[in-house]
Amino acid sequence: MSFPLLTATAALPAIGAIATAAVPAARRTAAKWLALLFSVATLALAISVLVRFDPDGERYQLTESHSWIADFGVRYELGVDGIAVALIALTALLIPFIVLAGWHDADPLETGSRRWRPTQGFFALILAVEAMVIISFEATDVFLFYIFFEAMLIPMYFLIGGFGDRAHEHGEEKAATQRSYAAVKFLLYNLAGGLIMLAAVIGLYVVAGNFSLTEIAQARANGELEMATSTERWLFLGFFFAFAVKAPLWPLHTWLPNAMQESTAPVAVLITAVVDKVGTFAMLRFCLQLFPEASKWATPVILVLAVISIIYGALLAVGQRDIKRLIAYASISHFGFIVMGIFAMTSQGQSGATLYMVNHGISTAVLMLIAGFLISRRGSRLIADFGGVQKVAPVLAGTFLIGGLATLSLPGLAPFVSEFLVLVGTFTRYPVIGIVATFGIVLAALYTLVLYQRTMTGPVKPEVAAMPDLRVREIAVVAPLVVLLVFLGVYPKPVTDVVNPAVKQTLSDVQKKDPQPEVEAAK
């Protein structure tokens, strides 16, 4: 029996969560180092998955299958394609930096420390989320996926509500109220999506007789499983609704700005760079593979929603007074690009969307973590409370600028390649949608450069005059991510080589081919 590498990759952070939570309250530093150790060890296993995965091999590799609830056809089935491998690697890569960035975020305050949960609980919850996200990327049994898709809401609820941002202009009591509101809103939105998906999961079982993604997809491809058109469309909508909430896609997005605003910066990164990727990933794995005809039927409406997300998110980012809310609305705009690329039904669009998931995770981590360091120094999230930071903290300002330029997809930085592929892939099939979406790029330049100008340039405000520059720990957090932004911006081939075969198979599922160019290239 071969070593269950996929199980180990998901189980290791779960074990780390239990071990970290068991550390005595007086040993806070030990809990931090233990969490960091488990996150690095998980990264090592994720690298092993990446190394052992053969992009030109079988669609799902490193598979595991065991009977679980035999009476209902539920199996413990795992397997990864190129898209899942890329996102597992992203998740495992970001968690150690999230742990390092949040090193002091859960330390007790000198006064009112009873308002904060134990430090070890903060890091244990982060590892628990990592375990659930990884197994969601690995699951090829629909019911198994659903369990962890929903279960990750529990630790995220406590991370938002119990370990929120301490920089609040209205005082600790008001901050606690707003944290609770943000956490409850996050939970209710995602639970609503999950309950609708549960109905669709049950419906799928009634139609197919089992929950195995590979078996259902194979039966559909061979004509052995017929779904009525109306049945397929209703099941698709049940799955897509839950994924659109998680993504988040307009108009189901409103929980995200509150959740990111009230969370610590590392938790905000965990939300938008890790957890939300499960939604867009699931659109590719489940919606398109299980319901190909319904996916094509819904494409025009979904593309319109995606374009609205792009423009709406960018417009609202321009008008924000709060740094974190600005980054949240920028992420809504970026997720619009990802969804648009998925449903453009072209190889360039879907390859760009998958690459965008990876690149957005890295660029948002850089920008949000630097914003967190900035906010913790000033004690305020309001843009108006900053000014002239680049004169007193040039390294902080410089890395903030790099993160901002990556957010607006500057050529030479990683998000540019993915955004370009998404737009090209969309334009070749839906030129009007592609043209309208390009306005999101203009707005991204506006909100990013205005944010940098108002916080980093101009006269030095008295409140930031003594602001320290990045410390060694903080540089260790952002420097590797900045290097990755540049490397993948110049040479994205390592990622595209892994994801492109999976993208081609996904297009094959929906029986779509790339449009032929109107003008043939000269020979």
Residue pairs with C-beta under 8 A, 6 or more apart in sequence:
4 64
5 45
5 48
5 49
5 52
5 62
6 49
6 62
6 64
6 78
6 79
6 80
6 138
7 64
7 78
8 45
9 42
9 45
9 46
9 48
9 49
9 88
9 92
9 134
9 138
10 131
10 134
10 135
10 138
11 131
12 38
12 41
12 42
12 45
12 131
13 38
13 39
13 42
13 95
13 127
13 128
13 130
13 131
13 134
14 127
14 128
14 131
15 38
16 34
16 35
16 37
16 38
16 39
16 41
16 42
16 124
16 127
17 38
17 124
17 125
17 127
17 128
17 131
18 124
19 34
19 38
20 31
20 34
20 35
20 38
20 120
20 123
20 124
20 127
21 120
21 121
21 124
22 120
23 30
23 31
23 34
23 120
25 118
25 119
25 120
27 120
28 107
28 118
28 119
28 120
31 119
31 120
31 123
31 124
32 99
32 103
32 119
32 123
34 123
35 99
35 123
35 124
35 126
35 127
36 96
36 99
36 100
38 127
39 92
39 95
39 96
39 99
39 127
39 130
40 96
42 92
42 95
42 130
42 134
43 92
43 93
43 95
43 96
45 92
46 88
46 89
46 91
46 92
46 93
46 134
47 89
47 92
49 62
49 80
49 85
49 88
49 89
50 85
50 88
50 89
50 498
52 61
52 62
53 61
53 62
53 80
53 82
53 85
53 498
54 61
55 82
55 497
55 498
55 500
55 501
55 502
56 501
59 81
59 502
59 505
60 79
60 80
60 81
60 140
60 214
61 79
61 80
61 81
62 78
62 79
62 80
63 77
63 78
63 79
63 140
64 76
64 77
64 78
64 79
65 75
65 76
65 77
65 78
66 75
66 76
66 77
67 75
67 76
68 74
68 75
68 76
68 141
68 144
72 143
72 205
72 211
73 205
73 209
73 210
73 211
73 212
74 141
74 143
74 144
74 211
75 141
75 144
75 210
75 211
75 212
76 141
76 144
77 139
77 140
77 141
77 144
77 212
77 213
77 214
78 135
78 138
78 139
78 140
79 138
79 140
79 214
80 88
80 137
80 138
81 285
81 502
81 505
82 498
82 499
82 500
82 501
82 502
82 503
83 281
83 284
83 285
83 354
83 499
83 502
83 503
83 506
84 137
84 138
84 281
84 285
85 498
86 354
86 357
86 358
86 495
86 498
86 499
87 137
87 277
87 281
87 357
87 358
88 134
88 137
88 138
90 273
90 274
90 277
90 357
90 358
90 361
90 362
91 130
91 133
91 134
91 137
91 274
91 277
92 130
92 134
94 269
94 270
94 273
94 274
94 361
94 362
94 365
95 126
95 127
95 130
95 274
97 365
97 369
97 477
97 478
97 480
97 481
98 126
98 266
98 267
98 269
98 270
98 365
99 123
99 126
99 266
100 473
100 476
100 477
101 265
101 266
101 269
101 369
101 372
101 373
101 474
101 477
102 122
102 123
102 126
102 264
102 265
102 266
102 267
103 473
105 122
105 163
105 264
105 265
105 266
106 116
106 117
106 118
106 119
106 121
106 122
106 123
106 163
107 116
107 119
108 116
108 119
109 115
109 116
109 166
112 172
115 172
115 176
116 162
116 163
117 158
117 162
117 163
121 158
121 162
122 159
122 163
125 155
125 158
125 159
125 163
126 155
126 159
126 266
126 267
126 270
128 155
129 152
129 155
129 156
129 159
129 270
129 274
129 275
130 274
132 148
132 151
132 152
132 155
133 148
133 152
133 274
133 275
133 277
133 278
135 144
135 148
136 145
136 148
136 149
136 152
136 278
136 281
136 282
137 278
137 281
139 145
139 148
140 212
140 213
140 214
141 211
141 212
141 213
142 201
142 204
142 211
142 212
142 213
142 216
142 286
142 290
143 201
143 205
143 211
144 211
145 282
145 286
146 194
146 197
146 198
146 201
149 194
149 197
149 242
149 246
149 278
149 282
150 190
150 191
150 194
152 275
152 278
153 186
153 187
153 190
153 191
153 194
156 186
156 270
156 271
156 275
157 183
157 186
157 187
158 183
159 263
159 267
159 270
160 179
160 182
160 183
160 186
160 259
160 262
160 263
160 267
160 271
161 179
161 180
161 182
161 183
161 184
162 179
162 183
163 263
163 264
163 267
164 175
164 176
164 178
164 179
164 182
164 262
164 263
164 264
165 175
165 179
165 261
165 262
165 263
165 264
165 265
165 324
165 375
165 381
166 172
166 175
166 264
166 376
167 375
167 376
167 378
167 379
167 380
167 381
168 174
168 175
168 178
168 381
169 380
169 381
169 382
170 178
175 262
178 258
178 261
178 262
179 262
181 258
181 262
182 255
182 258
182 259
182 261
182 262
182 263
183 259
183 262
185 254
185 255
185 258
185 259
186 255
186 258
186 259
188 255
189 245
189 252
189 254
189 255
190 245
190 246
190 255
192 245
193 241
193 242
193 243
193 244
193 245
193 246
193 252
194 242
196 238
196 241
196 242
197 238
197 239
197 241
197 242
197 243
199 238
200 234
200 235
200 237
200 238
200 239
201 211
201 238
203 231
203 234
203 235
203 238
204 211
204 216
204 235
204 290
205 211
207 225
207 227
207 231
207 235
208 215
208 216
208 219
208 225
210 216
213 285
213 286
213 289
213 290
216 225
216 290
217 289
217 290
217 509
219 225
220 227
220 290
220 292
221 509
227 235
227 291
229 293
232 291
232 293
232 294
233 291
233 294
233 297
233 298
235 290
235 291
235 294
236 287
236 290
236 291
236 294
236 295
236 297
236 298
237 294
237 298
239 282
239 286
239 287
239 290
239 291
240 283
240 287
240 298
240 302
241 252
242 279
242 282
243 279
243 280
243 282
243 283
243 286
243 287
244 252
244 279
244 305
244 339
245 252
245 255
245 279
246 275
246 276
246 278
246 279
246 282
247 276
247 279
247 280
247 283
247 335
247 338
247 339
248 255
248 256
248 276
248 279
248 332
248 335
249 305
249 306
249 309
249 335
249 336
249 339
250 305
250 308
250 309
250 312
250 313
250 332
250 336
251 305
253 309
253 313
253 332
256 271
256 272
256 276
256 328
256 331
256 332
257 325
257 328
257 329
257 332
259 268
259 271
259 328
260 268
260 271
260 272
260 324
260 325
260 327
260 328
260 331
260 368
261 322
261 324
261 325
261 328
261 381
263 271
263 324
264 372
265 324
265 368
265 369
265 371
265 372
265 373
265 375
265 376
266 369
266 372
268 324
268 327
268 328
268 368
268 372
269 364
269 365
269 368
269 369
272 328
272 331
272 364
272 368
273 360
273 361
273 362
273 364
273 365
273 368
274 361
276 331
276 335
277 357
277 361
280 335
280 338
280 339
280 342
280 353
280 357
281 357
283 339
283 342
283 343
284 342
284 350
284 353
284 354
284 506
287 294
287 295
288 295
288 342
288 506
288 509
288 510
289 506
289 509
292 509
292 510
292 511
295 343
295 510
296 345
296 510
296 512
298 343
299 343
299 345
302 339
302 343
303 340
303 343
303 344
303 426
303 430
303 433
304 433
305 339
306 336
306 337
306 339
306 340
306 343
306 437
307 336
307 340
307 433
307 436
307 437
308 336
309 332
309 333
309 335
309 336
309 339
310 333
310 336
310 337
310 340
310 437
310 439
310 440
311 333
311 336
311 436
311 437
311 439
311 440
311 443
312 332
312 333
313 329
313 330
313 331
313 332
313 333
313 334
313 335
313 336
313 440
314 329
314 330
314 333
314 439
314 440
314 443
314 444
314 446
314 447
315 443
316 329
316 332
317 326
317 327
317 329
317 330
317 333
317 443
317 444
317 447
318 443
318 446
318 447
318 450
320 326
320 329
320 383
320 447
321 382
321 383
321 384
322 381
322 382
322 383
323 371
323 374
323 375
323 381
323 382
323 383
323 451
323 455
324 368
324 371
324 375
324 381
326 383
326 447
326 451
327 364
327 367
327 368
327 371
327 407
330 407
330 444
330 447
330 448
331 360
331 364
333 440
333 443
333 444
334 356
334 360
334 364
334 407
334 415
335 360
336 437
336 440
337 353
337 356
337 419
337 422
337 437
337 440
338 353
338 356
338 357
338 360
338 422
339 353
340 349
340 353
340 422
340 426
340 433
340 437
341 349
341 350
341 352
341 353
341 356
341 421
341 422
341 425
341 426
342 349
342 350
342 353
343 349
344 350
344 422
344 425
344 426
344 428
344 429
344 430
344 433
345 429
345 507
345 510
345 512
346 425
346 426
346 428
346 429
346 507
346 512
346 514
346 515
347 425
347 500
347 503
347 504
347 507
347 514
348 421
348 422
348 424
348 425
348 428
348 514
349 421
349 422
349 424
349 425
349 426
349 429
350 425
350 503
350 506
350 507
351 421
351 425
351 496
351 499
351 500
351 503
352 417
352 418
352 419
352 420
352 421
352 422
352 423
352 424
352 425
353 418
353 422
354 499
354 502
354 503
355 417
355 418
355 421
355 492
355 495
355 496
355 499
356 415
356 418
356 419
356 422
358 414
358 418
358 488
358 495
359 406
359 414
359 415
359 417
359 418
359 485
359 488
360 415
360 418
362 406
362 414
362 481
362 484
362 485
362 488
363 403
363 406
363 407
363 413
363 414
363 415
363 485
364 407
365 481
366 399
366 402
366 403
366 406
366 478
366 481
366 482
366 485
367 400
367 403
367 404
367 406
367 407
368 403
369 477
369 478
369 481
370 396
370 399
370 400
370 403
370 478
371 400
373 396
373 470
373 474
374 386
374 389
374 396
374 400
374 455
375 381
377 393
377 464
377 467
377 468
378 385
378 386
378 463
378 464
378 467
380 386
383 451
383 454
383 455
384 454
385 461
385 463
386 454
386 455
386 456
386 461
386 464
387 454
387 455
387 457
387 458
387 459
387 460
387 461
387 464
388 456
388 457
388 458
388 459
388 460
388 461
388 464
389 396
389 397
389 455
389 456
389 460
389 464
389 467
390 397
390 398
390 456
390 457
391 460
392 460
392 464
392 465
392 466
392 467
392 469
393 467
393 468
393 469
393 470
394 469
395 469
395 470
395 475
396 467
396 469
396 470
397 456
399 470
399 478
399 482
400 452
400 455
400 456
401 452
401 456
402 413
402 482
402 485
403 478
403 482
404 448
404 449
404 451
404 452
405 413
405 448
406 413
406 414
406 415
406 485
406 489
407 415
407 444
407 448
408 441
408 444
408 445
408 448
408 449
409 415
409 416
409 419
409 420
409 441
409 444
410 416
411 489
412 486
412 489
412 490
413 485
413 486
413 489
414 484
414 485
414 486
414 487
414 488
414 489
414 492
415 489
416 489
417 488
417 489
417 492
418 492
419 441
423 434
423 437
423 438
424 434
426 433
426 434
426 437
427 434
427 435
428 514
428 515
428 517
429 515
470 478
488 494
488 495
507 513
507 514
